[in-house]
Amino acid sequence: MNEDLKLIKKLYGERMMHFCRTQFSTLLEEKGLLSKILTNTFEPNRFLYEDLNTYDKLRDFIEYI
């Protein structure tokens, strides 16, 4: 597993890790880029994906990243 994905899973949960792998595969090609963007923008929260999904903000999140 990609090191970024491991860190994302640890800080933001497994569902966010799967979501990021699906949506941001290009960003994952550059080591450390996606995890840096996430950690600089969002406090660690293992329910970030669930919160975004609950408030119907997944599309906004993708556009933001």
N, CA, C and O atoms as a printed pandas DataFrame, in Angstrom:
     atom_number atom_name residue_name chain_id  residue_number  x_coord  y_coord  z_coord
0              1         N          MET        A               1    0.847   -1.182    0.000
1              2        CA          MET        A               1    0.000    0.000    0.000
2              3         C          MET        A               1    0.890    1.242    0.000
3              4         O          MET        A               1    1.927    1.276    0.663
4              5         N          ASN        A               2    0.482    2.236   -0.733
5              6        CA          ASN        A               2    1.151    3.526   -0.824
6              7         C          ASN        A               2    1.294    4.150    0.578
7              8         O          ASN        A               2    0.382    4.057    1.398
8              9         N          GLU        A               3    2.432    4.776    0.837
9             10        CA          GLU        A               3    2.677    5.394    2.156
10            11         C          GLU        A               3    1.666    6.501    2.459
11            12         O          GLU        A               3    1.233    6.654    3.601
12            13         N          ASP        A               4    1.294    7.268    1.441
13            14        CA          ASP        A               4    0.271    8.301    1.641
14            15         C          ASP        A               4   -1.038    7.679    2.106
15            16         O          ASP        A               4   -1.684    8.178    3.028
16            17         N          LEU        A               5   -1.417    6.594    1.463
17            18        CA          LEU        A               5   -2.674    5.939    1.829
18            19         C          LEU        A               5   -2.626    5.395    3.246
19            20         O          LEU        A               5   -3.626    5.440    3.962
20            21         N          LYS        A               6   -1.483    4.885    3.655
21            22        CA          LYS        A               6   -1.342    4.395    5.033
22            23         C          LYS        A               6   -1.550    5.532    6.031
23            24         O          LYS        A               6   -2.244    5.372    7.035
24            25         N          LEU        A               7   -0.943    6.680    5.741
25            26        CA          LEU        A               7   -1.080    7.829    6.637
26            27         C          LEU        A               7   -2.520    8.345    6.640
27            28         O          LEU        A               7   -3.065    8.673    7.694
28            29         N          ILE        A               8   -3.126    8.416    5.470
29            30        CA          ILE        A               8   -4.517    8.865    5.377
30            31         C          ILE        A               8   -5.428    7.925    6.158
31            32         O          ILE        A               8   -6.330    8.378    6.863
32            33         N          LYS        A               9   -5.201    6.634    6.037
33            34        CA          LYS        A               9   -6.005    5.658    6.781
34            35         C          LYS        A               9   -5.839    5.859    8.280
35            36         O          LYS        A               9   -6.814    5.810    9.030
36            37         N          LYS        A              10   -4.608    6.084    8.712
37            38        CA          LYS        A              10   -4.332    6.260   10.139
38            39         C          LYS        A              10   -5.003    7.532   10.680
39            40         O          LYS        A              10   -5.580    7.516   11.768
40            41         N          LEU        A              11   -4.926    8.620    9.926
41            42        CA          LEU        A              11   -5.427    9.904   10.410
42            43         C          LEU        A              11   -6.905   10.151   10.120
43            44         O          LEU        A              11   -7.600   10.799   10.903
44            45         N          TYR        A              12   -7.383    9.625    8.980
45            46        CA          TYR        A              12   -8.727    9.977    8.521
46            47         C          TYR        A              12   -9.656    8.782    8.336
47            48         O          TYR        A              12  -10.815    8.958    7.959
48            49         N          GLY        A              13   -9.174    7.586    8.590
49            50        CA          GLY        A              13  -10.027    6.409    8.529
50            51         C          GLY        A              13   -9.962    5.665    7.205
51            52         O          GLY        A              13   -9.503    6.184    6.188
52            53         N          GLU        A              14  -10.435    4.439    7.260
53            54        CA          GLU        A              14  -10.349    3.547    6.100
54            55         C          GLU        A              14  -11.236    4.007    4.942
55            56         O          GLU        A              14  -10.836    3.905    3.782
56            57         N          ARG        A              15  -12.418    4.504    5.240
57            58        CA          ARG        A              15  -13.307    4.947    4.154
58            59         C          ARG        A              15  -12.711    6.129    3.407
59            60         O          ARG        A              15  -12.829    6.204    2.184
60            61         N          MET        A              16  -12.072    7.056    4.116
61            62        CA          MET        A              16  -11.428    8.192    3.451
62            63         C          MET        A              16  -10.252    7.709    2.611
63            64         O          MET        A              16  -10.011    8.228    1.521
64            65         N          MET        A              17   -9.519    6.719    3.112
65            66        CA          MET        A              17   -8.405    6.157    2.358
66            67         C          MET        A              17   -8.898    5.571    1.040
67            68         O          MET        A              17   -8.305    5.822   -0.009
68            69         N          HIS        A              18   -9.976    4.795    1.083
69            70        CA          HIS        A              18  -10.536    4.211   -0.143
70            71         C          HIS        A              18  -11.051    5.302   -1.084
71            72         O          HIS        A              18  -10.855    5.229   -2.297
72            73         N          PHE        A              19  -11.697    6.292   -0.525
73            74        CA          PHE        A              19  -12.214    7.410   -1.317
74            75         C          PHE        A              19  -11.071    8.145   -2.020
75            76         O          PHE        A              19  -11.166    8.452   -3.208
76            77         N          CYS        A              20  -10.004    8.424   -1.295
77            78        CA          CYS        A              20   -8.853    9.124   -1.869
78            79         C          CYS        A              20   -8.177    8.291   -2.951
79            80         O          CYS        A              20   -7.753    8.825   -3.975
80            81         N          ARG        A              21   -8.078    7.002   -2.727
81            82        CA          ARG        A              21   -7.461    6.124   -3.724
82            83         C          ARG        A              21   -8.262    6.161   -5.023
83            84         O          ARG        A              21   -7.689    6.148   -6.112
84            85         N          THR        A              22   -9.569    6.207   -4.906
85            86        CA          THR        A              22  -10.435    6.239   -6.085
86            87         C          THR        A              22  -10.424    7.601   -6.771
87            88         O          THR        A              22  -10.338    7.677   -7.997
88            89         N          GLN        A              23  -10.512    8.667   -5.995
89            90        CA          GLN        A              23  -10.692   10.004   -6.560
90            91         C          GLN        A              23   -9.398   10.737   -6.911
91            92         O          GLN        A              23   -9.388   11.576   -7.812
92            93         N          PHE        A              24   -8.313   10.430   -6.212
93            94        CA          PHE        A              24   -7.096   11.224   -6.365
94            95         C          PHE        A              24   -5.885   10.375   -6.738
95            96         O          PHE        A              24   -4.788   10.599   -6.227
96            97         N          SER        A              25   -6.077    9.415   -7.613
97            98        CA          SER        A              25   -4.977    8.512   -7.981
98            99         C          SER        A              25   -3.798    9.274   -8.582
99           100         O          SER        A              25   -2.649    8.885   -8.377
100          101         N          THR        A              26   -4.059   10.340   -9.313
101          102        CA          THR        A              26   -2.979   11.134   -9.908
102          103         C          THR        A              26   -2.144   11.817   -8.825
103          104         O          THR        A              26   -0.917   11.850   -8.917
104          105         N          LEU        A              27   -2.801   12.359   -7.806
105          106        CA          LEU        A              27   -2.072   13.015   -6.717
106          107         C          LEU        A              27   -1.248   12.010   -5.917
107          108         O          LEU        A              27   -0.203   12.355   -5.366
108          109         N          LEU        A              28   -1.718   10.777   -5.857
109          110        CA          LEU        A              28   -0.999    9.744   -5.108
110          111         C          LEU        A              28    0.282    9.306   -5.810
111          112         O          LEU        A              28    1.140    8.674   -5.194
112          113         N          GLU        A              29    0.419    9.635   -7.083
113          114        CA          GLU        A              29    1.634    9.271   -7.814
114          115         C          GLU        A              29    2.842   10.042   -7.299
115          116         O          GLU        A              29    3.968    9.548   -7.367
116          117         N          GLU        A              30    2.617   11.251   -6.783
117          118        CA          GLU        A              30    3.713   12.038   -6.218
118          119         C          GLU        A              30    3.748   11.807   -4.712
119          120         O          GLU        A              30    2.824   12.179   -3.988
120          121         N          LYS        A              31    4.816   11.196   -4.262
121          122        CA          LYS        A              31    4.944   10.792   -2.863
122          123         C          LYS        A              31    4.748   11.975   -1.907
123          124         O          LYS        A              31    5.414   13.004   -2.019
124          125         N          GLY        A              32    3.829   11.799   -0.979
125          126        CA          GLY        A              32    3.613   12.776    0.081
126          127         C          GLY        A              32    2.684   13.922   -0.258
127          128         O          GLY        A              32    2.310   14.684    0.633
128          129         N          LEU        A              33    2.300   14.070   -1.515
129          130        CA          LEU        A              33    1.511   15.237   -1.916
130          131         C          LEU        A              33    0.107   15.237   -1.314
131          132         O          LEU        A              33   -0.290   16.213   -0.677
132          133         N          LEU        A              34   -0.636   14.173   -1.504
133          134        CA          LEU        A              34   -2.019   14.154   -1.016
134          135         C          LEU        A              34   -2.088   14.196    0.504
135          136         O          LEU        A              34   -2.917   14.912    1.065
136          137         N          SER        A              35   -1.240   13.451    1.166
137          138        CA          SER        A              35   -1.267   13.480    2.633
138          139         C          SER        A              35   -0.886   14.865    3.155
139          140         O          SER        A              35   -1.415   15.305    4.176
140          141         N          LYS        A              36    0.021   15.554    2.470
141          142        CA          LYS        A              36    0.405   16.910    2.875
142          143         C          LYS        A              36   -0.772   17.872    2.706
143          144         O          LYS        A              36   -1.043   18.690    3.585
144          145         N          ILE        A              37   -1.461   17.770    1.581
145          146        CA          ILE        A              37   -2.631   18.627    1.348
146          147         C          ILE        A              37   -3.674   18.406    2.443
147          148         O          ILE        A              37   -4.207   19.362    3.005
148          149         N          LEU        A              38   -3.956   17.148    2.737
149          150        CA          LEU        A              38   -4.978   16.842    3.747
150          151         C          LEU        A              38   -4.565   17.310    5.136
151          152         O          LEU        A              38   -5.357   17.944    5.834
152          153         N          THR        A              39   -3.334   17.006    5.546
153          154        CA          THR        A              39   -2.918   17.361    6.907
154          155         C          THR        A              39   -2.745   18.864    7.083
155          156         O          THR        A              39   -2.906   19.374    8.192
156          157         N          ASN        A              40   -2.420   19.584    6.010
157          158        CA          ASN        A              40   -2.301   21.039    6.106
158          159         C          ASN        A              40   -3.662   21.729    6.128
159          160         O          ASN        A              40   -3.770   22.886    6.535
160          161         N          THR        A              41   -4.695   21.019    5.692
161          162        CA          THR        A              41   -6.014   21.622    5.559
162          163         C          THR        A              41   -7.009   21.135    6.606
163          164         O          THR        A              41   -7.852   21.905    7.065
164          165         N          PHE        A              42   -6.917   19.864    6.985
165          166        CA          PHE        A              42   -7.906   19.252    7.875
166          167         C          PHE        A              42   -7.230   18.637    9.088
167          168         O          PHE        A              42   -6.214   17.951    8.968
168          169         N          GLU        A              43   -7.799   18.887   10.250
169          170        CA          GLU        A              43   -7.338   18.216   11.461
170          171         C          GLU        A              43   -7.643   16.727   11.328
171          172         O          GLU        A              43   -8.648   16.355   10.722
172          173         N          PRO        A              44   -6.791   15.877   11.885
173          174        CA          PRO        A              44   -7.091   14.439   11.839
174          175         C          PRO        A              44   -8.471   14.160   12.439
175          176         O          PRO        A              44   -8.801   14.610   13.536
176          177         N          ASN        A              45   -9.250   13.412   11.691
177          178        CA          ASN        A              45  -10.616   13.084   12.091
178          179         C          ASN        A              45  -10.989   11.800   11.367
179          180         O          ASN        A              45  -11.183   11.800   10.151
180          181         N          ARG        A              46  -11.087   10.725   12.099
181          182        CA          ARG        A              46  -11.346    9.424   11.483
182          183         C          ARG        A              46  -12.751    9.325   10.888
183          184         O          ARG        A              46  -13.092    8.309   10.284
184          185         N          PHE        A              47  -13.559   10.356   11.050
185          186        CA          PHE        A              47  -14.909   10.363   10.497
186          187         C          PHE        A              47  -15.093   11.455    9.446
187          188         O          PHE        A              47  -16.223   11.846    9.152
188          189         N          LEU        A              48  -14.002   11.946    8.883
189          190        CA          LEU        A              48  -14.089   13.013    7.882
190          191         C          LEU        A              48  -14.940   12.576    6.692
191          192         O          LEU        A              48  -15.810   13.323    6.245
192          193         N          TYR        A              49  -14.696   11.378    6.182
193          194        CA          TYR        A              49  -15.488   10.898    5.043
194          195         C          TYR        A              49  -16.971   10.851    5.398
195          196         O          TYR        A              49  -17.810   11.322    4.629
196          197         N          GLU        A              50  -17.293   10.296    6.540
197          198        CA          GLU        A              50  -18.687   10.182    6.955
198          199         C          GLU        A              50  -19.333   11.559    7.105
199          200         O          GLU        A              50  -20.486   11.754    6.719
200          201         N          ASP        A              51  -18.586   12.513    7.668
201          202        CA          ASP        A              51  -19.116   13.870    7.814
202          203         C          ASP        A              51  -19.382   14.502    6.450
203          204         O          ASP        A              51  -20.438   15.097    6.234
204          205         N          LEU        A              52  -18.433   14.375    5.539
205          206        CA          LEU        A              52  -18.617   14.926    4.196
206          207         C          LEU        A              52  -19.805   14.276    3.498
207          208         O          LEU        A              52  -20.585   14.951    2.826
208          209         N          ASN        A              53  -19.935   12.988    3.657
209          210        CA          ASN        A              53  -21.031   12.253    3.028
210          211         C          ASN        A              53  -22.377   12.642    3.639
211          212         O          ASN        A              53  -23.352   12.836    2.913
212          213         N          THR        A              54  -22.437   12.758    4.960
213          214        CA          THR        A              54  -23.675   13.121    5.651
214          215         C          THR        A              54  -24.192   14.479    5.185
215          216         O          THR        A              54  -25.392   14.659    4.977
216          217         N          TYR        A              55  -23.280   15.429    5.024
217          218        CA          TYR        A              55  -23.676   16.781    4.631
218          219         C          TYR        A              55  -23.622   16.994    3.121
219          220         O          TYR        A              55  -23.681   18.127    2.644
220          221         N          ASP        A              56  -23.508   15.893    2.373
221          222        CA          ASP        A              56  -23.506   15.931    0.907
222          223         C          ASP        A              56  -22.434   16.886    0.368
223          224         O          ASP        A              56  -22.701   17.698   -0.518
224          225         N          LYS        A              57  -21.225   16.776    0.912
225          226        CA          LYS        A              57  -20.128   17.665    0.536
226          227         C          LYS        A              57  -18.966   16.937   -0.142
227          228         O          LYS        A              57  -17.883   17.507   -0.273
228          229         N          LEU        A              58  -19.168   15.700   -0.573
229          230        CA          LEU        A              58  -18.075   14.959   -1.209
230          231         C          LEU        A              58  -17.635   15.633   -2.509
231          232         O          LEU        A              58  -16.437   15.724   -2.775
232          233         N          ARG        A              59  -18.574   16.101   -3.315
233          234        CA          ARG        A              59  -18.231   16.782   -4.573
234          235         C          ARG        A              59  -17.454   18.059   -4.275
235          236         O          ARG        A              59  -16.466   18.348   -4.951
236          237         N          ASP        A              60  -17.882   18.825   -3.279
237          238        CA          ASP        A              60  -17.162   20.043   -2.897
238          239         C          ASP        A              60  -15.744   19.712   -2.442
239          240         O          ASP        A              60  -14.800   20.438   -2.755
240          241         N          PHE        A              61  -15.598   18.628   -1.712
241          242        CA          PHE        A              61  -14.287   18.195   -1.238
242          243         C          PHE        A              61  -13.377   17.862   -2.418
243          244         O          PHE        A              61  -12.217   18.272   -2.445
244          245         N          ILE        A              62  -13.897   17.126   -3.382
245          246        CA          ILE        A              62  -13.109   16.763   -4.567
246          247         C          ILE        A              62  -12.668   18.021   -5.306
247          248         O          ILE        A              62  -11.505   18.130   -5.696
248          249         N          GLU        A              63  -13.567   18.957   -5.498
249          250        CA          GLU        A              63  -13.228   20.197   -6.195
250          251         C          GLU        A              63  -12.203   21.010   -5.415
251          252         O          GLU        A              63  -11.320   21.629   -6.010
252          253         N          TYR        A              64  -12.311   21.013   -4.101
253          254        CA          TYR        A              64  -11.367   21.751   -3.263
254          255         C          TYR        A              64   -9.957   21.186   -3.389
255          256         O          TYR        A              64   -8.994   21.937   -3.547
256          257         N          ILE        A              65   -9.838   19.872   -3.319
257          258        CA          ILE        A              65   -8.534   19.226   -3.400
258          259         C          ILE        A              65   -7.989   19.393   -4.804
259          260         O          ILE        A              65   -6.891   18.921   -5.100
